[in-house]
Amino acid sequence: MLNTKLKEFKIGDSSPHLTIKIQATPINRAMEMNNWLHEQIIRVKLLDSGVTAEYSRLMMKVPQALPKIKSLFDQWIEKVARNLGSPKENKAGKLYQMKCMYFRLTEEILKREEKGSKTGDISMLLQSEDFHKGVFAAAVEIILFIHNSTDLMLEEILELVNTSAFDFWRLLSLFPKFEALIPGPILMHFAEIENRIFEVLAWEKKSPIYSIISKVMAGSDEDQKELQLKFSQERFFKRLLEISAEHVEELTTGLGITNETIKERIWEATKLCLSSEIDLLVDRHLDHIILCGVYAVSKMEQSKDPSVTSYSFNQIITCYLQLSHKKGRNSVRLFQNVRLEEEKTGDIIEFYNAIYVPRMRGGLYKLCFDQEGISVLTKKAKIKVLAPTSPLKDMSDKAGKLVWQQKAGSSRTSSLKCHNQELRSPKRCITPMMTPRTQRLFAYAESPALRAGTPGFARGLHGQAMEADDQRRSYKNLLVTSLCKHFTAKGKFYKNQ
């Protein structure tokens, strides 16, 4: 996968990062969703047992599971009811709609899975608590989205039903099979949710993905060979590659990088991090490693060829914020609160100098200065599914295309310390000794942490403060002031995340 060309990575029209001109007005979209919701509600006829006849028929394929699932469903409804801030009459209406939507989604998914299965056996799905949790969470999210309600955010809904973002994504990945059921605005909303999962939520320590990362980073080469990913986990990592490619393509295009060699190096650096140093994502944002890759590669390529443009973090961040604003996001805090070590956060430059470079510099040098570097790094990848040797364009056709995005478009915490034996070998600990080439790689000119010289950085590597508190505050204030001035001048700055 590390020798896969970025241009071979077929993004297609399904990308949520492509600019799509939506003709429908907000009023039209609201009417479309409310009409659709009304149609779904009138199709639901609850029996005395509190479920629909079709739901009961399907669940009776595993009769022993029905009482337990029904009990869980009642508990979820009660939890949601306690957390809805709506007036009593509105709350009752929303809860009823959530119940109806849960039954409609469950019935549609199960019927289509039953029809699409070679054996027609859906008993495993019927008994899966994770499946029912995901459907219920989707039902609640749909109703709150239609009502434009902020009573509960997605993370709170997932917590109430005790499910993870990864398991919720597994449910979302079934939606393309019945995309005709759901209107475009809701599908686009789910596309944004999926992006949020891959950017942040999947990398939290409570995520099932974290346990996989822990096994990979702690195990020996033999342990990694024996690691067998489940089908859903493999599918997840393939989708991660696609979304990462979209982000790299968008940012490099926004920066005006037209040199295909540079873009490929940035893509290779991203893939290298995902396949061999994926624990750098834990409790961080996917775009943290992408931005760092852009900075590092442009700097190293300029060292080989002075005519190549080297981008500063200020330039990269400014471009990123402009792209984010076009999507209605404000991402300033994304660069101010990056996890460094235990209970410590810093800015993106501190993360780059103290964490990213020490972990990635060996691989980056192989990518940029060694003609055989890509093939060597591919063989050493710790998560093989993130480093396939065949072109990924074939995989993107199979794994990552989300039909809902096509239809939507038409309508449109704590650190993994170097000495942590649980996550990595002691050999991964680095020394404060730096060669001239290593020194050129760091962001000296932009970080107060390194302006005082190498000793300050050496102290940072051993978990001590990289700079005095007043210097850190001064730098953060300078960054915020700079960003505020830039975006206030264009009317594009918002105070809240």
WONOR-V379451 format. One record per pair of residues at least 24 apart in sequence whose C-alpha atoms are under 7 Angstrom apart, sorted by sequence separation. I is the first residue (numbers start at 1). J is the second residue. D is the distance in Angstrom with one decimal. If there is no record, write none. Layout:
((I/J/D) (I/J/D))
//
This chain:
((269/293/5.9) (169/194/6.7) (432/458/4.8) (266/293/5.8) (448/475/6.9) (133/161/6.1) (266/294/5.7) (106/135/6.5) (105/135/6.7) (133/163/6.6) (266/297/6.0) (165/197/6.3) (265/297/6.6) (102/135/6.2) (130/163/6.8) (134/167/6.8) (102/136/5.4) (134/168/5.0) (135/171/6.9) (165/201/6.1) (166/202/6.0) (102/139/5.2) (130/167/6.6) (134/171/5.7) (165/202/6.1) (101/139/5.3) (131/171/6.7) (98/139/5.6) (166/207/6.8) (98/140/5.5) (166/208/6.9) (198/240/6.5) (248/290/6.7) (164/207/6.0) (98/143/6.3) (97/143/6.9) (55/103/6.7) (94/143/7.0) (55/107/6.0) (54/107/6.9) (284/338/6.6) (284/339/6.4) (41/97/6.8) (44/100/6.1) (283/339/6.9) (41/100/6.0) (292/352/6.2) (62/123/6.3) (61/123/6.8) (65/127/5.7) (255/319/6.4) (213/278/6.9) (254/319/6.4) (85/151/5.8) (213/279/6.1) (59/126/6.4) (84/151/5.5) (251/320/6.7) (343/413/6.8) (343/414/5.8) (342/414/4.7) (358/430/6.8) (341/414/6.3) (342/415/4.7) (339/413/6.6) (341/415/4.2) (340/415/6.1) (341/416/7.0) (339/415/6.8) (341/417/6.5) (205/282/6.8) (203/281/6.1) (204/282/5.9) (205/283/6.8) (203/282/4.7) (204/283/4.9) (203/283/5.5) (79/160/6.6) (203/284/6.9) (200/284/6.5) (76/161/6.1) (200/285/5.0) (199/285/5.4) (200/286/6.7) (199/286/4.8) (353/442/5.8) (353/443/6.6) (269/364/6.6) (350/447/7.0) (349/447/6.2) (276/381/5.0) (275/381/5.4) (276/382/5.0) (354/460/6.6) (275/382/5.9) (276/383/6.7) (354/461/6.3) (275/383/5.1) (275/384/6.9) (275/386/5.1) (34/146/7.0) (274/386/6.8) (275/387/6.1) (33/146/6.4) (283/413/5.4) (300/441/6.8) (299/441/6.9) (296/441/6.5) (238/386/6.9) (237/386/6.6) (33/183/6.5) (234/385/6.7) (242/396/6.9) (29/185/6.7) (224/382/6.6) (242/400/6.7) (239/399/6.7) (238/399/6.7) (239/400/5.2) (235/399/6.6) (330/494/6.6) (333/497/6.6) (216/382/6.5) (331/497/6.4) (330/497/5.5) (16/191/6.7) (218/422/5.6) (218/423/4.3) (217/423/5.1) (218/424/4.7) (217/424/5.2) (218/425/6.7) (214/423/5.5) (191/405/6.4) (187/404/5.4) (188/405/6.1) (187/405/6.5) (188/408/5.1) (187/408/5.5) (184/407/5.9) (185/408/6.1) (179/403/6.8) (184/408/4.0) (179/404/5.7) (176/402/6.0) (176/403/5.0) (184/411/5.3) (185/412/6.1) (176/404/5.6) (184/412/6.1) (17/246/6.8) (15/246/7.0) (11/246/6.6) (6/264/5.8) (5/264/6.2) (6/267/6.3) (2/268/5.5) (2/271/6.1) (2/272/6.6) (3/374/5.9) (2/374/5.9) (3/375/7.0) (2/378/5.7) (1/378/6.8) (9/392/5.7) (10/393/5.2) (8/392/7.0) (9/393/4.9) (1/386/6.6) (2/387/5.9) (8/393/5.7) (1/387/3.9) (10/396/6.4) (1/388/4.2) (4/391/5.6) (14/401/6.3) (24/411/6.7) (1/389/5.0) (4/392/6.8) (14/402/6.3) (24/412/6.7) (1/390/6.7) (16/405/7.0) (20/409/6.3) (22/411/6.2) (1/391/7.0) (22/412/4.5) (14/405/5.2) (14/406/5.3) (13/406/6.6))
//
